[in-house]
Amino acid sequence: MMPYYILAAALITALYFIFKKRKSKQGTAVTIAGPQRKLLLDHVAFYQHLDQPGRNKFESLITLFLNDVRIEGVGITIAPIDTLLIASSAVIPVFGFDHWRYKNLGSVLLYPDTFNKDFQFEEESGERNIMGMVGTGFMNGQMILSRSALHQGFSVTTDKENTAIHEFVHLLDKADGATDGIPENLMPHQYILPWVKMIHQEISKIEQGKSDINPYAITNEAEFLAVVSEYFFEKPEQFKEKHPDLYQVLSATFLQDPAG
């Protein structure tokens, strides 16, 4: 029989994470005003290209996200631009939907830089090459992002890559219960089988050096979806020109035509 003090410790641990997740969805109401709009205009190209009704919707979705999800700094103080870039990364993939809520996310932890598989980011903590990840197990419901990668994703010099959008696409993929590169809650049914075929055809091209898609996409189907989604939102005209079939499926899935 398990000793009572082990049972007590397990109960305390479970209650801690339950309370933490509940707390993460609490907080004061967030509003978007002049200073926040200037930051969005200065740093978020997606927002810049919207008309006024589109910007109003973008701001509304940011507000909804920030009232649902807690953003915490680990070893850093969260700045207003950090908050807005994280929220923008969440909103961009779901902008085609009305009032989307990330029910599988309670908090985002922002690290100062890349980290390792043990979530350590100090210089002496070993190989640190992770820029972002969606938590599993006891970290379920949390996302970890590197601040440097977050800002790099919105830099004007960025080419086809945005770490934060990548991780939020993983959450969308995970919403149907499986992180498998097929977001069944979003993707029209008639596109699912063609999409699976396209994945494997494009992976073959990447392996042969005949594709401009980031080779990280060959890791598995889930990473393929996240990588090409980055490309879709960051360089939509280029993506549509070079990968028209992939573009068509993602456009139907996200209900967006960013190259339009």
N, C-alpha and C positions, 0 to 999 in steps of 0.2 A: 504494500500500500504506500502511495506517495506521501511523504511527510507533509504536515500541515503548512510548514513555512515555505515549502516549494510551491504548494497550491496558492498560498497567499501572494507570493512573488509573481506568479503567473497572472493572477487576477489583477494585481496592481499594474503590471505591464499592459495588459489588455485594456484596462480602464484608461490608462494614460493615452494610448493611441486613439481610442474612441473619443476621448475628450479633446485631443489635439485636432482631430478631423472636424469635430463639431465647431470648435473654436475658430478653425481656419475659415469657416464660412460666415463668421460674424465680423462686425466692424462698422465704422461710420460710413455713411453714404458718400460715394465718390461722384464728383461732378467734373465736367470738362469746361474750363474757362479759357480766357485769353492766353495766359502763359503756356498752358498745356497745348493749345491749338498751335502756337508758334513752334513748340518743340516737334509736334507731329509734322508740320509743314517743312521744318528744317531737316528732319531725319527720316521720314517715312514716305518713300516715293509712291507707294500704293495710295496713301491718303492724298498726296499732292495731285494725283491724276483724277481724283473723283470730282464730280460736280457738287454743288452745295447740298442737294438732298442726299447724295452719297456720303458726304462728309458727316452730315447729321446722323445718318444711320451708323457709320463707323464709330462715332463718338458714343452713341447709345449702346452699341455692342461692347465697347471698351468699359463703359460704366457698369454694365451687367456683369462682365467678367470680373472686374475688380471688386465688386460687391459680393461675389461668390468665392473668390480664390484669394488666399493670403499669400503675400510675397515677403519672404524673409531673407535677410542677408546673413551669410556665414563668413565671419571675418571681415565684413565690410558693412558700411552704412548704405542703405538703399537710397539712390537719388531719384528725383522725379523722372528723369529720362530713362532710368532703368525700368521703372514701373510702366511707363508708356510703351517702351519697346517690347517688353514681355507681353503686355496686353495686346499690342498690335500684332505680334506673332500669333497670338491665339485667335484674333479676329479675322485675319486675312484668309485663312483656309475656309472659314465658315461664313464669309461675308455674303454668299449667295443665299443663305438661309435666314429666316426670321427668328430672332431670340434664341439662338443656339446656346445651350449651357453644357459645360464640360462636367457632367455628373461624375466622371471617374477621376476628378482632380480636386484636391483640397488645398494644396499649397505648392508654391514654387520656391525652391531654395536656390539663391543666387550665390555662387562661389566667385572669388576674385579672378580665378584663372582655371586652366584645365586641371583635372583631378584624375586619380587612379581608381581601380576597381574597388578599392576599400574606402572610397569617398574622401581620400586625403589629398590636400593640395599644397602642402608645405614642400619646400625644395628637397628636403631629405626623405620624402615619402615614396621614393621609387618612381617608376615610369608613370608619368602623368600625361596621358594623351586623349582623355575623354573630355569632350566639349559640352556634352549634354546627354541626359538619359531620363527615361521614364521609369519610375521605381516599381519594383515588384516585391512580393513577400511582405516583410514588415515595413517596407518603404512604399507599399501600394498606395496610390492616391496622391503621390508626391512626384514632382519633377525637379531635376537638378540641372542648372544651367551655369556655364562659365560666363562671367560678365564680359570678358574680353571677346569671346566668341559671339555673344549676343550683339555687341556693338559692331563687330566686324561684319555681321550679317546684314546690317543696315548701312554699311559704308558704301559710298558711291563707287569704290574700286572693286566691290564684291562681284564675282562672276559666277552666277548660277547657284550659289550656295547661301543658305541661311539656317544656321544650326537650330534656332528656336522654332522656326516654322517646321523644320524636320521633326522635332520632338512633338509638336502639337499634332502633326499628321499621324504620328504613331498613336497618339491618344484617340484620334478619330478612327483609326484602323482597329484599335482595341475595343471600341464602343460596342461591337457586336459580340464580344466575348473572346475573340481570338485575334492576336496580332500576327496576321498572316499575309498582309499585302493586298487583301481583298476587303475593302470597307463595305460590307454587305448592307449596312444601314443606309449608305449613301449612294452606292453605285447602282445604276439601273440594271435590272436583272439581265437584260439582253446583252449587256456588255461584259458580264463576268467571265464567260468562257473565252471570248476573244481577248480579253485582258490577260488572262493566264497565258494564253498562247503568245501574246505580244511580249510579256515579261521574259519568257524563255528565249524567244527569238532575239530580243535586244541584249540579253545577258550573253548570248553567244557572240554577238557583234562586239560587245565590250571586251570579251576575252580575246578576240582576234585583233583588237586595236582598231576596229572599224566604227567606233561610236565615240561621240564627244561627251557622253554621259559619264559622270564621276564613277570610276571603277569600284568604289565602295558599294555601288548598287548590286554587285554580284554576290554580296554576302548572303542574302536570302531574299525572299519575296517581299517581306516587310520593309527591309532596307531599300529595296528597289522602289517601292511606292513612295517612301519618304524622300529619297534622293531626287526622283523625277518630279516630285511635287515642288521641291525647292526650285528646280529649274523652271517649272511651269509658272511660278509666281515671280521669280527674280528676272528671268529673261524670256518673257512669253512670246515675243515676236520671233526670236531665234529658235525657241523650242518648237513653235508651230511650223516654222519653215523646214526644220531638220527632222522633226518627228510628228508629222501631221496626224497619224493614227493614234499615237499616245496622247497627243494634245486633245483630240476629239473625245476620248474616253474621260480624261481628267476634267475637261470642260463640262461634260454631262454629269460627272460625279460631284464636282464642287459647285455646279450651277453658276459658273463664271466663265467669261471669255476675255481674259486680261489682255489678249493681243488684238481684241476687236476694235 
